[in-house]
Amino acid sequence: MTAGRDISLERILQWLDDLDDLYGAAGLLVERVRRKAWNVARLLALLFVSACGVLAALREPPLGLAVAILLFVFLLYRVVTQPGFASRGRRAAA
């Protein structure tokens, strides 16, 4: 192999490495955009469900109260059954 050919192969390898880095950077950017889009979608869903809940509570107060109680019980259940809930309680008691 000649010295000139080694240099060109090295350049090709560096070019491929740069392409790989560019692909990885684009993947990180796409992941960031995807995460922000999911957060916006969650926020819109939360606002929509909240508005529907307020309208339902204004139209049928007993139904609104029943749904609020069910959501509160579900929230309490999730807080109590979360992994790490017991360790936080022990840390607070110590």
Rosetta constraint file for C-alpha pairs under 8 A:
AtomPair CA 1 CA 5 HARMONIC 6.61 0.50
AtomPair CA 1 CA 6 HARMONIC 7.12 0.50
AtomPair CA 2 CA 6 HARMONIC 6.53 0.50
AtomPair CA 3 CA 7 HARMONIC 6.43 0.50
AtomPair CA 4 CA 8 HARMONIC 6.45 0.50
AtomPair CA 5 CA 9 HARMONIC 6.21 0.50
AtomPair CA 6 CA 10 HARMONIC 6.09 0.50
AtomPair CA 7 CA 11 HARMONIC 6.17 0.50
AtomPair CA 8 CA 12 HARMONIC 6.21 0.50
AtomPair CA 9 CA 13 HARMONIC 6.19 0.50
AtomPair CA 10 CA 14 HARMONIC 6.14 0.50
AtomPair CA 11 CA 15 HARMONIC 5.99 0.50
AtomPair CA 12 CA 16 HARMONIC 6.13 0.50
AtomPair CA 13 CA 17 HARMONIC 6.12 0.50
AtomPair CA 14 CA 18 HARMONIC 6.11 0.50
AtomPair CA 15 CA 19 HARMONIC 6.20 0.50
AtomPair CA 16 CA 20 HARMONIC 6.17 0.50
AtomPair CA 17 CA 21 HARMONIC 6.22 0.50
AtomPair CA 18 CA 22 HARMONIC 6.11 0.50
AtomPair CA 19 CA 23 HARMONIC 6.13 0.50
AtomPair CA 20 CA 24 HARMONIC 6.23 0.50
AtomPair CA 21 CA 25 HARMONIC 6.13 0.50
AtomPair CA 22 CA 26 HARMONIC 6.11 0.50
AtomPair CA 23 CA 27 HARMONIC 6.16 0.50
AtomPair CA 24 CA 28 HARMONIC 6.30 0.50
AtomPair CA 25 CA 29 HARMONIC 6.27 0.50
AtomPair CA 26 CA 30 HARMONIC 6.10 0.50
AtomPair CA 27 CA 31 HARMONIC 6.10 0.50
AtomPair CA 28 CA 32 HARMONIC 6.28 0.50
AtomPair CA 29 CA 33 HARMONIC 6.29 0.50
AtomPair CA 30 CA 34 HARMONIC 5.99 0.50
AtomPair CA 31 CA 35 HARMONIC 6.10 0.50
AtomPair CA 32 CA 36 HARMONIC 6.30 0.50
AtomPair CA 33 CA 37 HARMONIC 6.12 0.50
AtomPair CA 34 CA 38 HARMONIC 6.22 0.50
AtomPair CA 35 CA 39 HARMONIC 6.28 0.50
AtomPair CA 36 CA 40 HARMONIC 6.25 0.50
AtomPair CA 37 CA 41 HARMONIC 6.14 0.50
AtomPair CA 38 CA 42 HARMONIC 6.06 0.50
AtomPair CA 39 CA 43 HARMONIC 6.15 0.50
AtomPair CA 40 CA 44 HARMONIC 6.17 0.50
AtomPair CA 41 CA 45 HARMONIC 6.12 0.50
AtomPair CA 42 CA 46 HARMONIC 6.04 0.50
AtomPair CA 43 CA 47 HARMONIC 6.16 0.50
AtomPair CA 44 CA 48 HARMONIC 6.07 0.50
AtomPair CA 45 CA 49 HARMONIC 6.05 0.50
AtomPair CA 46 CA 50 HARMONIC 5.97 0.50
AtomPair CA 47 CA 51 HARMONIC 6.07 0.50
AtomPair CA 48 CA 52 HARMONIC 6.17 0.50
AtomPair CA 49 CA 53 HARMONIC 6.04 0.50
AtomPair CA 50 CA 54 HARMONIC 6.20 0.50
AtomPair CA 51 CA 55 HARMONIC 6.16 0.50
AtomPair CA 52 CA 56 HARMONIC 6.03 0.50
AtomPair CA 53 CA 57 HARMONIC 6.02 0.50
AtomPair CA 53 CA 64 HARMONIC 6.98 0.50
AtomPair CA 54 CA 58 HARMONIC 6.13 0.50
AtomPair CA 54 CA 64 HARMONIC 7.78 0.50
AtomPair CA 55 CA 59 HARMONIC 6.13 0.50
AtomPair CA 56 CA 60 HARMONIC 5.77 0.50
AtomPair CA 56 CA 61 HARMONIC 7.45 0.50
AtomPair CA 56 CA 63 HARMONIC 7.38 0.50
AtomPair CA 56 CA 64 HARMONIC 6.10 0.50
AtomPair CA 57 CA 61 HARMONIC 4.68 0.50
AtomPair CA 57 CA 62 HARMONIC 7.48 0.50
AtomPair CA 57 CA 63 HARMONIC 6.56 0.50
AtomPair CA 57 CA 64 HARMONIC 4.06 0.50
AtomPair CA 57 CA 65 HARMONIC 7.20 0.50
AtomPair CA 58 CA 64 HARMONIC 7.70 0.50
AtomPair CA 60 CA 64 HARMONIC 6.33 0.50
AtomPair CA 61 CA 65 HARMONIC 6.17 0.50
AtomPair CA 62 CA 66 HARMONIC 6.19 0.50
AtomPair CA 63 CA 67 HARMONIC 6.19 0.50
AtomPair CA 64 CA 68 HARMONIC 6.10 0.50
AtomPair CA 65 CA 69 HARMONIC 6.17 0.50
AtomPair CA 66 CA 70 HARMONIC 6.27 0.50
AtomPair CA 67 CA 71 HARMONIC 6.14 0.50
AtomPair CA 68 CA 72 HARMONIC 6.10 0.50
AtomPair CA 69 CA 73 HARMONIC 6.18 0.50
AtomPair CA 70 CA 74 HARMONIC 6.16 0.50
AtomPair CA 71 CA 75 HARMONIC 6.10 0.50
AtomPair CA 72 CA 76 HARMONIC 6.22 0.50
AtomPair CA 73 CA 77 HARMONIC 6.14 0.50
AtomPair CA 74 CA 78 HARMONIC 6.22 0.50
AtomPair CA 75 CA 79 HARMONIC 6.25 0.50
AtomPair CA 76 CA 80 HARMONIC 6.20 0.50
AtomPair CA 77 CA 81 HARMONIC 6.08 0.50
AtomPair CA 78 CA 82 HARMONIC 5.88 0.50
AtomPair CA 79 CA 85 HARMONIC 7.31 0.50
AtomPair CA 80 CA 85 HARMONIC 6.43 0.50
AtomPair CA 81 CA 85 HARMONIC 6.99 0.50
AtomPair CA 84 CA 88 HARMONIC 6.26 0.50
AtomPair CA 85 CA 89 HARMONIC 6.37 0.50
AtomPair CA 86 CA 90 HARMONIC 6.27 0.50
AtomPair CA 87 CA 91 HARMONIC 6.16 0.50
AtomPair CA 88 CA 92 HARMONIC 6.17 0.50
AtomPair CA 89 CA 93 HARMONIC 6.21 0.50
AtomPair CA 90 CA 94 HARMONIC 6.19 0.50
